[in-house]
Amino acid sequence: MRREAVDSEALRSVGYDPDSRILEIEFNSGTVYRYFAVPLSVYAGLMTAKSKGEYYATNIRTAGFEYEQRP
Protein backbone atom coordinates (compact mmCIF):
# COMPACT_ATOMS: atom_id res chain seq x y z
CA MET A 1 0.00 0.00 0.00
CA ARG A 2 1.28 3.44 -0.83
CA ARG A 3 1.51 5.70 2.20
CA GLU A 4 1.71 9.48 2.38
CA ALA A 5 4.17 11.19 4.72
CA VAL A 6 2.44 13.17 7.48
CA ASP A 7 3.56 15.96 9.79
CA SER A 8 3.33 14.34 13.21
CA GLU A 9 5.49 13.67 16.26
CA ALA A 10 4.15 10.10 16.44
CA LEU A 11 3.23 9.07 12.89
CA ARG A 12 5.51 8.93 9.85
CA SER A 13 3.09 7.97 7.08
CA VAL A 14 -0.51 6.95 6.44
CA GLY A 15 -2.17 5.00 3.63
CA TYR A 16 -5.76 4.05 2.96
CA ASP A 17 -7.46 1.75 0.46
CA PRO A 18 -11.12 2.75 0.12
CA ASP A 19 -12.06 -0.49 -1.66
CA SER A 20 -10.82 -2.77 1.12
CA ARG A 21 -11.21 -0.10 3.86
CA ILE A 22 -7.71 -0.86 5.15
CA LEU A 23 -5.86 1.91 6.98
CA GLU A 24 -2.10 1.52 7.24
CA ILE A 25 -0.14 3.63 9.71
CA GLU A 26 3.63 3.79 10.00
CA PHE A 27 4.93 5.20 13.25
CA ASN A 28 8.15 7.17 13.62
CA SER A 29 9.61 4.08 15.30
CA GLY A 30 9.22 2.22 11.99
CA THR A 31 6.41 -0.03 13.23
CA VAL A 32 3.51 -0.41 10.77
CA TYR A 33 -0.05 -1.35 11.70
CA ARG A 34 -2.90 -2.25 9.34
CA TYR A 35 -6.42 -1.58 10.58
CA PHE A 36 -9.39 -3.30 8.92
CA ALA A 37 -12.94 -2.12 8.12
CA VAL A 38 -12.03 1.53 8.75
CA PRO A 39 -14.61 4.01 7.39
CA LEU A 40 -13.38 6.67 4.99
CA SER A 41 -14.55 9.30 7.49
CA VAL A 42 -12.02 8.05 10.07
CA TYR A 43 -9.18 8.22 7.54
CA ALA A 44 -10.28 11.70 6.46
CA GLY A 45 -10.47 12.80 10.09
CA LEU A 46 -6.94 11.54 10.73
CA MET A 47 -5.53 13.31 7.71
CA THR A 48 -7.14 16.64 8.63
CA ALA A 49 -6.54 16.45 12.40
CA LYS A 50 -4.37 19.12 13.95
CA SER A 51 -2.73 16.43 16.10
CA LYS A 52 -2.61 13.15 14.24
CA GLY A 53 -1.21 11.36 17.30
CA GLU A 54 -4.12 12.46 19.46
CA TYR A 55 -6.64 11.60 16.74
CA TYR A 56 -5.09 8.17 16.36
CA ALA A 57 -5.19 7.53 20.12
CA THR A 58 -8.80 8.66 20.47
CA ASN A 59 -10.44 7.45 17.25
CA ILE A 60 -8.40 4.49 16.00
CA ARG A 61 -6.31 2.77 18.68
CA THR A 62 -9.16 2.41 21.15
CA ALA A 63 -12.01 2.10 18.63
CA GLY A 64 -11.90 -1.69 18.44
CA PHE A 65 -10.79 -2.09 14.82
CA GLU A 66 -9.17 -5.42 14.01
CA TYR A 67 -5.53 -4.90 13.17
CA GLU A 68 -2.23 -6.56 12.46
CA GLN A 69 1.31 -5.43 13.00
CA ARG A 70 3.42 -5.52 9.84
CA PRO A 71 7.15 -6.25 9.80
C-alpha positions in Angstrom: 0.0 0.0 0.0 1.3 3.4 -0.8 1.5 5.7 2.2 1.7 9.5 2.4 4.2 11.2 4.7 2.4 13.2 7.5 3.6 16.0 9.8 3.3 14.3 13.2 5.5 13.7 16.3 4.1 10.1 16.4 3.2 9.1 12.9 5.5 8.9 9.8 3.1 8.0 7.1 -0.5 7.0 6.4 -2.2 5.0 3.6 -5.8 4.1 3.0 -7.5 1.8 0.5 -11.1 2.8 0.1 -12.1 -0.5 -1.7 -10.8 -2.8 1.1 -11.2 -0.1 3.9 -7.7 -0.9 5.2 -5.9 1.9 7.0 -2.1 1.5 7.2 -0.1 3.6 9.7 3.6 3.8 10.0 4.9 5.2 13.3 8.2 7.2 13.6 9.6 4.1 15.3 9.2 2.2 12.0 6.4 0.0 13.2 3.5 -0.4 10.8 0.0 -1.3 11.7 -2.9 -2.2 9.3 -6.4 -1.6 10.6 -9.4 -3.3 8.9 -12.9 -2.1 8.1 -12.0 1.5 8.8 -14.6 4.0 7.4 -13.4 6.7 5.0 -14.5 9.3 7.5 -12.0 8.0 10.1 -9.2 8.2 7.5 -10.3 11.7 6.5 -10.5 12.8 10.1 -6.9 11.5 10.7 -5.5 13.3 7.7 -7.1 16.6 8.6 -6.5 16.4 12.4 -4.4 19.1 14.0 -2.7 16.4 16.1 -2.6 13.1 14.2 -1.2 11.4 17.3 -4.1 12.5 19.5 -6.6 11.6 16.7 -5.1 8.2 16.4 -5.2 7.5 20.1 -8.8 8.7 20.5 -10.4 7.4 17.3 -8.4 4.5 16.0 -6.3 2.8 18.7 -9.2 2.4 21.2 -12.0 2.1 18.6 -11.9 -1.7 18.4 -10.8 -2.1 14.8 -9.2 -5.4 14.0 -5.5 -4.9 13.2 -2.2 -6.6 12.5 1.3 -5.4 13.0 3.4 -5.5 9.8 7.1 -6.3 9.8 
